[in-house]
Amino acid sequence: MSQTKPAPFISIIIINFNGGDLTQRCLDSLSNQSYQNFEVIVVDNGSTDASLEITDTSADNITLIELGRNTGFAYSNNRGAEQARGEWLILLNNDAFPETNWLETLVKTQKQQTEFTFFSSHQINYHHPELLDGTGDMYAVNGRAWRRDYNATAEQNIRPSGEVFGACAAAAMYKKSAFDQIGAFDEDYFCHFEDVDLAFRLRLAGHRCLYVAEARVHHIGSATAGGEQGDFALYQGNRNSVWTYFKCMPLKMLIKYLPQHLHLNYLEIKNGIHIGKKRTIFKSKLDAFVGLFKVLLIKRRKVQKLRKISDMELEHWMGRS
């Protein structure tokens, strides 16, 4: 009679799309972790290269999900999370390579800092290790989001662990019950800004995020998404940022800071024109406007219904511009 394996403490989700070499390197880095009570769920988004032949998913703790088409980061992570058996979810990009004690550090920190329900890693630029790739996500009252210390010199920006607004999903850990409570990723986002939206909804529901300085990963960044300034990334990020603002911002704060949000969009359009992406930036804002009907009438109600913190508590962790 077969026995069901005990559930691991952690479920790690890795999304692959035509990046088999990267995914295998990511899996190799996980096999070398000092902490091993985890399972890995590899979700393949309909790769058309040799990814499935290159990637070795035969280990007992690895599950492969083949979706057959490119469904985007949000949808594929949600499908992986549905299969996860761990108490904690870790989202790890296939181009992010953790140092040996990364998992051990996150688990140890979580057990010591039980007031936090999601955690952000210390990200290092893979190609330029003297530069940082981020020390947690930040969000401003005007709707702008950014990775703290992105491209900063590592030696001059040695930050201790501490609370941040949210976590970059390239290497982040979430309590699965909290992830499920707020409805997982918004699948209409496809990819880009979905982790900011997730963090905002977690924040509204009373959850807190801790940046863990000793949990280090080396991140290439946008290895399979065409670069940060490609048409695809520009479109997705600028559309989704508008939806997040109108879906998540509490009413009084939305009204108070709406002029700043409109000014931010003006600057983003101006910048899009400046870099030769006029058509892309205008389409992103037009589609954002068209999608606001669904955001305001359906999604916003669900998000605000779960809200547990005051405007003052939320605004405390937001930037001013």
N, C-alpha and C positions, 0 to 999 in steps of 0.2 A: 504493500500500500504506500503510494507516494505521499510525501509530506510537503506542505506548502512552506516555502522559504520564509523566514522571518523578515519583516519589512525593514529596509535599511533606514538609517536616521536621515540620510540626505538623498534626494533625487536630483541628478544633474542633467539638464536638457541642453543639447547641442543641435543647432540647426545647420544643415548642409545644403548648399546649392552650388553645384559645379566647383566644389572646393575640397575634393577628396584628400589631396596632399596635406592641406591645412588641418582638416578634421582628424587625420591620422596622427599628426604631430600633437594635436590637442589631446587626443586619447592617450598618447604615449606619456604626456606630462601628467595626466591623471593616474596612470598606472604607477607612477613614481611618487605619488603622494605619501606622506608619512601617516596620514589618516585614511583608512580604507573602508569605513562602514557607509558605502554609498552604492547607488546604482546609476547607470548612465543610460539616457534615452536619446538616441540619435534620430532626428527627424529629417528625412530627405525630402526636399521640396521639388521633386521631379527633375533631378539632375539629368543633363543630357550628355555629360562627359563620362569618364570611367570611374566616377566617385565610388560607386558601390563595389567595384572590383578592387580599388585602391584601399578602401577603408576596411579594416578588420574589426568586425562586430561580433566575432564568435565567442568572446569571453562570456562567462556565466552572468556577469553583472551588467551586460550591455543588451539593450533592447533596440531594435531597428524598426522605425515606422516609415513606410514609404507612402507618400501622399500622391505621387503620380503627376503633380503639377506644382508650379511655383505659387504657393498660397500666401506668401509673405511671412514676415517675422512674427506678427501678432497671432495669426491663426495657427501657425505651426507650433508655436510655444504653448498655446492653449491645448492643442491636441496632445502634446507631450505631457503637460501637467495633468491631463485627465488620466493618463496611464501611470502617473507617479505614485509610488507607495510610501515615500519618505515623509517624515514630519516637516522637513524643510525642503524647499525648492531652491536650486541654484541654476541660474541662467548663465551660460558661458558661450561666448562667441567662438566659432571654430578657429578664428585667428587670434585668440587670446590664450597664452601659454603660462599657466600658473607656476610659481616657484614651489619647491618640494613641500614646504610647510604651510602652504596657502589654506588648504582645507582644515588642517589641525588648528590653525590660528583662528579661523572663522568660528569653528565649533567651540573652542575654548572661550572666545569672546562672547559668543551667544549665551553660554552657560553662566558667565559672570555678569553680563549686562542684559538681564531678562526683561527690562522695560522696553527694549527695542525689538521690533518685529521684522525689520529688513536692514540689510547691511551692504555697504559699498566697499569695493576693493581699492587698493592703491595701484593705479594703472600707470605703466611705464611705456614710453614709445619704443616699440620693438626695434625699429631701424636706427633710432637715435636715443640710446638708453640714458644719455645725459639729460633728456627732456622727459617731462611728465605727460601722460595721456589723460590724466584727470584724478582728482581726489574727492569725488562725490559730485552730484548734480545740484545746481542752484536754479532758483526760479525768481523772477522779478514781478512786481505788481503790475507791470505793463504787459506781461505775457511772454517775455523773453526768457529762454532757458539756456544754460551753458554748463559745460563741464568745468568745475573749479580747477584752476592751475593748469589748464590745457596748454601745452607747449611751454610751460614755465621750466626754468632750469632747476633740476632736481636738487642740486646742492644748496640753492638759495631758498627753497620752499619745502623745508622739512616740517611738516605739520604733524602734531600729535593726533591720535584718534579723537573723534568728536562728532557731535550731531550735525547732520546736513539735511537739506530739504529732501533729497532723494538719491537713488542709486542708478548709475549707468548700468544698463542690463547686459553690457558686454561681459561683466563678471560680478553678479549680484546674488545675494541670498535673501529669500523671503520665507516667512512662516507660511506654510501651505494653507492653513485655515484662514489667514488674513488675505492671501491671494484669492482664494475662492470667495470669501465674504464680499469683496468689493467687485466681483464679477470678472476677474482675470483681465487680460488685455482686450482693448476695444478692437475688434477685428476689422472694422471699417478703416482703420489707420493703415493697414497693410504693413508698412514699416516706417521708421523714423518718427520720433517724438512719442512713441507709444509707451516708453518707459517713464517719460516725464508725466504723461497723463496718468499712468498707473500710480506713480509716487504721489501725485496730487490727490487722487482718490483715497489712497491709503492714509494720507495726512488728514484729510477731512474726516475720515472714520476714526481718528484718534491714534493711528499708528505712527511710530517714530523710526527714523533711519540713523544708523551710526556708520561713519566712515572709519574703517579699520586700517590704520597706517601700516601694520605689519603683514597684512594680507596682500601680497604683491603678485601682480600678473604683468606679463609683457604682451602688449596689444599692438597688432599691425594697424587695424582700423580700416573699415570700408574696403576690405580686401575683395569682396564679391559684390559690392554695391555700386561700383563705378566712381568712387571718390566722393568727397564731401561736397564738391561744387558741381557735380554732374547734374544734368537736367532732372533725372529721376529723384535724387536726394533733395534737390532744391524744391521741386514740386511737392513732394511728400511732406517735408519739414514745414514748409510755409502754409500748406493747407491744414495740416494736423495741429499746428500751434494755435490757429484761430479756433478750431473746434474745442481744444482743451480749455482755452480761456473762457469761452461762453458756456461750456458744460460744467466746469468745476468752480469757477470763481463765485464766492458767495455774493448775493444780490447787492448788498450795500457796497462791497468792495468793487464789484463789477461796474456799478454806476460811477463810483468815485474815481476809478482809474481808467474808465473807458476812453477819455481823451488821450491818455498816454498810450493805450493799446492801439488806437487808430493812428497815432503818430508813428508808432513802431512799424505798423503795416505800410505806412507811407515811405518810411526809410528803407524797408525791405524791398518795396517795389522800385524805389530809386536805385538801390544797389543792384537789383536784378537787371535793370536797364543798363547800368554802368558796365556790368561784366558781360554784356551781350546776350542776356537770357530774358529778353523782354517778353517773348511769347510764353515761356515757361512760368515766369513769375505772375503774369496776369491770369493765366489759366488756373494757377494754384489758388489765387485769391477769389476768383470767380467761382470755382468749384467749392471753396470753403463757404462762400456766401450761400450757394444753392443748398449745401448740406446743413445749413443752420436750422432749417425747419425741423428736421429730425432731431438734431442736437438739443434744441430748446424745448420741443414739445414732448419728447420721449426720454432721451438720455439724461438731460439735466435733472428731471424729477427724480429719477432713480438714484443718481449720485448724491443729490442734496438730501434725500431721505435718510441716507446712511451717515450724515454728518453728525459729529459729536463735539467738535471743538469750536471755540469762539473765533470771531474775526481777529481779535487781538492775538490769540495764540498762533493762528495761521500766519498773520502778517509778520510776526516776530522772525520767522524763518525765511522771509522773502527779501530780495534785494530791492533797491529803489529805482533802478534804471536798467 
